[in-house]
Amino acid sequence: MIKKSWILYFIGKIHHILKIRNASLSDRPRLIEIENLCFSKEEASTPKTTKQRLQHIRDSFFVAEEDVTILGLVNGPVTGQEFITDDLFENITENPSFGGQQTILGLGVHPDFQSRGILAKLLAHLEKEACKRTRETVTLTCKEALISFYGKYGYINMGVADSAHSGVVWYNMSKRLK
């Protein structure tokens, strides 16, 4: 016979399963909150650009959710260019069905849920979806302090980016997909 305490433990474990799904317009308030907690005012996606991303690139905009609470996000359009250009932060168009370079413009986890491996799971999910659509690479920009973090996940530092976004020095990071 199974003890009641084991059943309650098991039910509790099931209840807290991390789910990654496509973002929707109804998620927008929480996504803006996470952006503003994870990035400076100059770096964070605005309500307008968040809405634009949700409308045009839902196929590459994912959220990590647990018990209907959004914990983190990853998003970016697909481009024909090797690296991110500043215009992508303001002007988003539909992704092609297949091919191209998957960018990451936003990747963040609410501070209350950090250090649980959620960023790694979001990255892995975006990469898996990009592979399904035969994207060539995943590319992002990051500050110097994060180069080694992304390096742990197979991203290669391709040098200083030609970006003036928020007045910060950014580095191009790229990962070739198989």
Helices and strands as residue ranges (DSSP letters): H 4-15, E 19-22, G 25-27, H 28-38, H 47-56, G 58-60, E 61-66, E 69-75, E 78-79, G 86-89, E 101-104, E 106-109, G 111-113, H 118-132, E 137-142, G 144-146, H 147-151, E 156-160, G 165-167, E 171-176
